Amino acid sequence: MIKKIFFQLIFFNLFFLKEVFAAESGGMPQLNPEFWISQIFWLTLTFGILYILLSKIILPKISTNLELRKSQIQENIEAAEKQRENAEAKLKEYDDIISKSKLKANNIFKEARENVLKEINAKKETLDKQIDEEIKKVEQEINLLRKGASEKINKIAIETTSELLVKLIGTEVNNSSISAIVDDLSKRNGDKYYGN
Amino acid sequence: MAANPMTQFEVYRIGPEIKVGAFDISFTNASLFMVISSLAILVIFNLGSKKNSLLPNKIQLLAELSYTFVSKMISDTAGSKAKPYFSFIFSLFMFVLFCNMFGMIPYTFTVTSHIIVTFILAAFIFIGVTIIGFIKHGVGYLKLFVPSGVPIVLLPLIVVIEIISYLSRPISLSVRLFANMMAGHTMMKVFGGFVISLGVVGGWLPLSFSVALTGLEILVAFLQAYVFAILTCIYLNDALNLHH
């Protein structure tokens, strides 16, 4: 009984489906098998030709193009790397040269300064010696002059006193006695006059 | 009055009727768009591979980017063993993509909105993948239906489920593409019909919907081509690297 109803339901469903399709003037055109064979044929043909042309001619070309570009870029990168290394080496050399020449310049400067200092010192010493000698000479002269001066003064004193005595008294006094008195005076007051 | 939204999928003969035996292989609008899509692919990629300059021009860049895109997709999903099948998957992806995209131009015919086309592609992939699996692994390919680490009690059930899911692959693959394309185009046609019937006063809302749907459909057109290709890669991966 139940089975019978079930089959009847299925049958009616199919019937109604048919009705529905008929009402929609064919329903989905996709389910109309009229051009299926044609579509299969043309799909196989076009897709087959497309596949053959792509796989045999075009895709290998693209692949080689890509690989060529990759290798070329790689080569360029390597060349650039090499040049960079070269440039770095050159820079190092340059730096070395600069630091060496700086050292040299420093050395030369030091030597020159030392030489100049030595010369200056030597000249200074000789000058100092000359100056000292001259000072000594002058001092000796001064000393001589000083000694001579007191004697001369004594002489002048004796002469003037003798002349004064002649004029005052009118007679000549013995020079030796005057000189004894002058000497005595000059010895007593010498310090006062000469500052020694 | 708005036309029936399904009329855009109707196939009609262009030119004379060609018959080979009992079979009608006349040139139709579907054939025309298959030819146009294939020609477009060939022209673009031929131009893109013609000369190799270190700094690629636009069309060369397009060809090379598509090449690397598909090759990356294959190597990501199916590994290095899938390299011999690169040209096939590339052609498949480009063919489906171009058919979908040409369908987006008004008054054109969408080849992939026909179940017979997508089913033939999917059946070819299914049969090919099965043959590759049996060639690579012999009878051991049947281990695909016996997942490891399943309790013996459940095994008969699991094996039946696995076999059914394996056999339904061509159907799911073809129906996914066909249904997406058909639904999208039907919806656009319906909204377009609303624009006409509602006129200047009320037609702006369905028009804006139609514009938004066009964007969405272009996305779907790309996405479905991608999904079709990537599922092919996944099936190929099952056949090449038996993991179960």
HADDOCK unambig.tbl for C-alpha pairs under 7 A between the chains (distance, minus, plus):
assign (segid A and resid 28 and name CA) (segid B and resid 6 and name CA) 6.47 0.50 0.50
assign (segid A and resid 29 and name CA) (segid B and resid 9 and name CA) 6.03 0.50 0.50
assign (segid A and resid 29 and name CA) (segid B and resid 10 and name CA) 5.32 0.50 0.50
assign (segid A and resid 30 and name CA) (segid B and resid 9 and name CA) 6.98 0.50 0.50
assign (segid A and resid 30 and name CA) (segid B and resid 114 and name CA) 5.36 0.50 0.50
assign (segid A and resid 30 and name CA) (segid B and resid 115 and name CA) 6.31 0.50 0.50
assign (segid A and resid 36 and name CA) (segid B and resid 116 and name CA) 6.52 0.50 0.50
assign (segid A and resid 37 and name CA) (segid B and resid 23 and name CA) 6.61 0.50 0.50
assign (segid A and resid 37 and name CA) (segid B and resid 24 and name CA) 6.46 0.50 0.50
assign (segid A and resid 37 and name CA) (segid B and resid 25 and name CA) 6.23 0.50 0.50
assign (segid A and resid 38 and name CA) (segid B and resid 24 and name CA) 5.92 0.50 0.50
assign (segid A and resid 38 and name CA) (segid B and resid 25 and name CA) 3.91 0.50 0.50
assign (segid A and resid 38 and name CA) (segid B and resid 26 and name CA) 5.96 0.50 0.50
assign (segid A and resid 39 and name CA) (segid B and resid 30 and name CA) 6.87 0.50 0.50
assign (segid A and resid 39 and name CA) (segid B and resid 31 and name CA) 6.58 0.50 0.50
assign (segid A and resid 39 and name CA) (segid B and resid 117 and name CA) 6.78 0.50 0.50
assign (segid A and resid 40 and name CA) (segid B and resid 117 and name CA) 6.64 0.50 0.50
assign (segid A and resid 41 and name CA) (segid B and resid 25 and name CA) 6.56 0.50 0.50
assign (segid A and resid 42 and name CA) (segid B and resid 31 and name CA) 5.65 0.50 0.50
assign (segid A and resid 43 and name CA) (segid B and resid 34 and name CA) 6.80 0.50 0.50
assign (segid A and resid 46 and name CA) (segid B and resid 34 and name CA) 6.48 0.50 0.50
assign (segid A and resid 46 and name CA) (segid B and resid 35 and name CA) 6.07 0.50 0.50
assign (segid A and resid 46 and name CA) (segid B and resid 38 and name CA) 6.58 0.50 0.50
assign (segid A and resid 50 and name CA) (segid B and resid 38 and name CA) 5.94 0.50 0.50
assign (segid A and resid 50 and name CA) (segid B and resid 91 and name CA) 6.92 0.50 0.50
assign (segid A and resid 51 and name CA) (segid B and resid 88 and name CA) 6.40 0.50 0.50
assign (segid A and resid 51 and name CA) (segid B and resid 91 and name CA) 5.64 0.50 0.50
assign (segid A and resid 54 and name CA) (segid B and resid 87 and name CA) 6.93 0.50 0.50
assign (segid A and resid 55 and name CA) (segid B and resid 87 and name CA) 5.17 0.50 0.50
assign (segid A and resid 58 and name CA) (segid B and resid 45 and name CA) 6.74 0.50 0.50
assign (segid A and resid 58 and name CA) (segid B and resid 46 and name CA) 6.07 0.50 0.50
assign (segid A and resid 58 and name CA) (segid B and resid 49 and name CA) 6.63 0.50 0.50
assign (segid A and resid 61 and name CA) (segid B and resid 49 and name CA) 5.96 0.50 0.50
assign (segid A and resid 62 and name CA) (segid B and resid 49 and name CA) 5.28 0.50 0.50
assign (segid A and resid 62 and name CA) (segid B and resid 64 and name CA) 6.63 0.50 0.50
assign (segid A and resid 65 and name CA) (segid B and resid 52 and name CA) 5.75 0.50 0.50
assign (segid A and resid 69 and name CA) (segid B and resid 54 and name CA) 6.10 0.50 0.50
